């Protein structure tokens, strides 16, 4: 007799859902993503993160100083 196709489990989705997951929502396939890419990319990322943290600290200080000036300090 002929070969039978495996029946997908309920809720697994059909051909369209498998295609959508594989091509649109599936796991990313990026070379070196887990390792973080090159050493230069990691250093630039760390530098950017530190700049963002510094900016946030400065903004908190400005808001605190403005609040203290408004409330008479």
N, CA and C atoms as a LAMMPS dump frame, in Angstrom:
ITEM: TIMESTEP
0
ITEM: NUMBER OF ATOMS
219
ITEM: BOX BOUNDS ff ff ff
-5.0000000000000000e+02 5.0000000000000000e+02
-5.0000000000000000e+02 5.0000000000000000e+02
-5.0000000000000000e+02 5.0000000000000000e+02
ITEM: ATOMS id mol type element x y z
1 1 1 N 0.819 -1.179 0
2 1 2 C 0 0 0
3 1 3 C 0.87 1.252 0
4 2 1 N 0.236 2.408 -0.023
5 2 2 C 0.956 3.672 -0.067
6 2 3 C 1.314 4.184 1.318
7 3 1 N 2.238 5.136 1.341
8 3 2 C 2.633 5.738 2.614
9 3 3 C 1.58 6.74 3.051
10 4 1 N 1.318 6.774 4.341
11 4 2 C 0.36 7.735 4.874
12 4 3 C 1.109 8.911 5.471
13 5 1 N 0.547 10.113 5.29
14 5 2 C 1.136 11.313 5.868
15 5 3 C 0.813 11.335 7.36
16 6 1 N 1.749 11.8 8.177
17 6 2 C 1.436 11.91 9.601
18 6 3 C 0.372 12.982 9.819
19 7 1 N -0.554 12.671 10.699
20 7 2 C -1.646 13.6 10.991
21 7 3 C -1.175 14.566 12.073
22 8 1 N -1.246 15.883 11.822
23 8 2 C -0.808 16.838 12.84
24 8 3 C -1.745 16.794 14.052
25 9 1 N -1.173 17.041 15.208
26 9 2 C -1.971 17.066 16.433
27 9 3 C -2.905 18.262 16.409
28 10 1 N -4.039 18.166 17.095
29 10 2 C -4.942 19.318 17.148
30 10 3 C -4.225 20.522 17.757
31 11 1 N -4.411 21.684 17.166
32 11 2 C -3.772 22.897 17.638
33 11 3 C -2.387 23.127 17.061
34 12 1 N -1.875 22.191 16.294
35 12 2 C -0.545 22.335 15.722
36 12 3 C -0.565 23.267 14.519
37 13 1 N -1.683 23.381 13.877
38 13 2 C -1.776 24.246 12.717
39 13 3 C -1.518 23.496 11.438
40 14 1 N -1.84 24.116 10.359
41 14 2 C -1.669 23.481 9.063
42 14 3 C -0.452 23.997 8.335
43 15 1 N -0.462 23.819 7.055
44 15 2 C 0.654 24.209 6.218
45 15 3 C 0.925 25.704 6.315
46 16 1 N -0.123 26.518 6.329
47 16 2 C 0.047 27.967 6.397
48 16 3 C 0.672 28.391 7.73
49 17 1 N 0.223 27.798 8.828
50 17 2 C 0.774 28.147 10.135
51 17 3 C 2.242 27.721 10.246
52 18 1 N 2.581 26.564 9.719
53 18 2 C 3.979 26.122 9.751
54 18 3 C 4.853 27.073 8.931
55 19 1 N 4.364 27.494 7.76
56 19 2 C 5.114 28.427 6.929
57 19 3 C 5.283 29.764 7.654
58 20 1 N 4.191 30.258 8.267
59 20 2 C 4.249 31.543 8.963
60 20 3 C 5.248 31.485 10.115
61 21 1 N 5.235 30.409 10.876
62 21 2 C 6.172 30.297 11.991
63 21 3 C 7.608 30.228 11.479
64 22 1 N 7.819 29.434 10.485
65 22 2 C 9.17 29.236 9.966
66 22 3 C 9.724 30.514 9.346
67 23 1 N 8.876 31.276 8.648
68 23 2 C 9.37 32.432 7.904
69 23 3 C 9.144 33.771 8.584
70 24 1 N 8.172 33.854 9.485
71 24 2 C 7.868 35.144 10.09
72 24 3 C 8.14 35.2 11.585
73 25 1 N 7.78 34.163 12.302
74 25 2 C 7.855 34.232 13.757
75 25 3 C 8.818 33.235 14.35
76 26 1 N 9.509 32.506 13.557
77 26 2 C 10.376 31.458 14.067
78 26 3 C 11.623 31.991 14.738
79 27 1 N 12.433 31.109 15.239
80 27 2 C 13.662 31.536 15.91
81 27 3 C 14.611 32.228 14.939
82 28 1 N 15.291 33.213 15.468
83 28 2 C 16.224 33.965 14.634
84 28 3 C 17.42 33.091 14.274
85 29 1 N 17.918 33.289 13.094
86 29 2 C 19.112 32.569 12.646
87 29 3 C 20.167 33.602 12.303
88 30 1 N 20.885 34.042 13.334
89 30 2 C 21.891 35.071 13.151
90 30 3 C 23.238 34.498 13.547
91 31 1 N 24.203 34.628 12.678
92 31 2 C 25.538 34.117 12.946
93 31 3 C 26.161 34.839 14.132
94 32 1 N 26.598 34.112 15.137
95 32 2 C 27.283 34.701 16.278
96 32 3 C 26.386 35.423 17.263
97 33 1 N 25.08 35.203 17.227
98 33 2 C 24.18 35.941 18.105
99 33 3 C 24.402 35.584 19.562
100 34 1 N 24.611 34.325 19.854
101 34 2 C 24.794 33.905 21.242
102 34 3 C 26.123 34.41 21.786
103 35 1 N 27.143 34.37 20.971
104 35 2 C 28.458 34.795 21.421
105 35 3 C 28.59 36.316 21.439
106 36 1 N 27.679 37.029 20.794
107 36 2 C 27.718 38.482 20.797
108 36 3 C 28.466 39.084 19.637
109 37 1 N 28.767 38.319 18.642
110 37 2 C 29.456 38.861 17.483
111 37 3 C 30.925 39.074 17.759
112 38 1 N 31.482 40.107 17.184
113 38 2 C 32.913 40.368 17.32
114 38 3 C 33.22 41.061 18.645
115 39 1 N 34.479 41.081 18.991
116 39 2 C 34.909 41.758 20.218
117 39 3 C 34.622 43.252 20.127
118 40 1 N 34.813 43.845 18.943
119 40 2 C 34.545 45.267 18.771
120 40 3 C 33.059 45.561 18.965
121 41 1 N 32.196 44.693 18.44
122 41 2 C 30.756 44.887 18.6
123 41 3 C 30.364 44.814 20.069
124 42 1 N 30.96 43.89 20.825
125 42 2 C 30.667 43.782 22.255
126 42 3 C 31.107 45.04 22.994
127 43 1 N 32.285 45.547 22.656
128 43 2 C 32.779 46.756 23.324
129 43 3 C 31.893 47.96 23.001
130 44 1 N 31.473 48.073 21.75
131 44 2 C 30.586 49.176 21.377
132 44 3 C 29.246 49.061 22.093
133 45 1 N 28.747 47.834 22.253
134 45 2 C 27.491 47.62 22.955
135 45 3 C 27.636 48.034 24.416
136 46 1 N 28.75 47.65 25.054
137 46 2 C 28.987 48.027 26.453
138 46 3 C 29.082 49.542 26.599
139 47 1 N 29.769 50.175 25.648
140 47 2 C 29.91 51.626 25.692
141 47 3 C 28.549 52.304 25.535
142 48 1 N 27.738 51.812 24.618
143 48 2 C 26.401 52.366 24.418
144 48 3 C 25.55 52.19 25.67
145 49 1 N 25.629 51.007 26.293
146 49 2 C 24.874 50.755 27.511
147 49 3 C 25.29 51.714 28.617
148 50 1 N 26.578 51.933 28.777
149 50 2 C 27.058 52.852 29.806
150 50 3 C 26.598 54.28 29.516
151 51 1 N 26.609 54.685 28.242
152 51 2 C 26.125 56.023 27.884
153 51 3 C 24.648 56.175 28.215
154 52 1 N 23.858 55.134 27.966
155 52 2 C 22.435 55.193 28.283
156 52 3 C 22.214 55.281 29.79
157 53 1 N 22.992 54.526 30.563
158 53 2 C 22.875 54.578 32.022
159 53 3 C 23.263 55.955 32.545
160 54 1 N 24.349 56.524 31.992
161 54 2 C 24.784 57.857 32.406
162 54 3 C 23.708 58.889 32.119
163 55 1 N 23.1 58.813 30.941
164 55 2 C 22.037 59.743 30.579
165 55 3 C 20.861 59.619 31.55
166 56 1 N 20.493 58.382 31.89
167 56 2 C 19.388 58.173 32.825
168 56 3 C 19.717 58.748 34.2
169 57 1 N 20.951 58.557 34.663
170 57 2 C 21.355 59.12 35.951
171 57 3 C 21.267 60.641 35.92
172 58 1 N 21.744 61.254 34.821
173 58 2 C 21.689 62.714 34.705
174 58 3 C 20.252 63.209 34.711
175 59 1 N 19.364 62.499 34.025
176 59 2 C 17.956 62.902 33.999
177 59 3 C 17.332 62.801 35.387
178 60 1 N 17.638 61.722 36.114
179 60 2 C 17.114 61.588 37.486
180 60 3 C 17.607 62.725 38.373
181 61 1 N 18.888 63.081 38.24
182 61 2 C 19.446 64.178 39.029
183 61 3 C 18.769 65.501 38.691
184 62 1 N 18.546 65.734 37.396
185 62 2 C 17.877 66.982 36.991
186 62 3 C 16.464 67.057 37.553
187 63 1 N 15.732 65.943 37.475
188 63 2 C 14.368 65.932 38.012
189 63 3 C 14.375 66.128 39.527
190 64 1 N 15.33 65.49 40.219
191 64 2 C 15.421 65.637 41.666
192 64 3 C 15.754 67.081 42.04
193 65 1 N 16.715 67.711 41.335
194 65 2 C 17.085 69.083 41.613
195 65 3 C 15.917 70.03 41.36
196 66 1 N 15.17 69.794 40.278
197 66 2 C 14.012 70.637 39.97
198 66 3 C 12.943 70.475 41.046
199 67 1 N 12.73 69.256 41.511
200 67 2 C 11.724 68.996 42.544
201 67 3 C 12.128 69.681 43.849
202 68 1 N 13.425 69.602 44.206
203 68 2 C 13.881 70.247 45.432
204 68 3 C 13.775 71.76 45.339
205 69 1 N 14.093 72.345 44.169
206 69 2 C 13.988 73.781 43.988
207 69 3 C 12.53 74.234 44.075
208 70 1 N 11.643 73.428 43.52
209 70 2 C 10.218 73.762 43.535
210 70 3 C 9.651 73.68 44.953
211 71 1 N 10.135 72.711 45.742
212 71 2 C 9.613 72.503 47.094
213 71 3 C 10.386 73.292 48.142
214 72 1 N 11.364 74.075 47.735
215 72 2 C 12.109 74.89 48.682
216 72 3 C 13.21 74.147 49.407
217 73 1 N 13.661 73.077 48.825
218 73 2 C 14.725 72.352 49.197
219 73 3 C 15.267 71.744 50.306
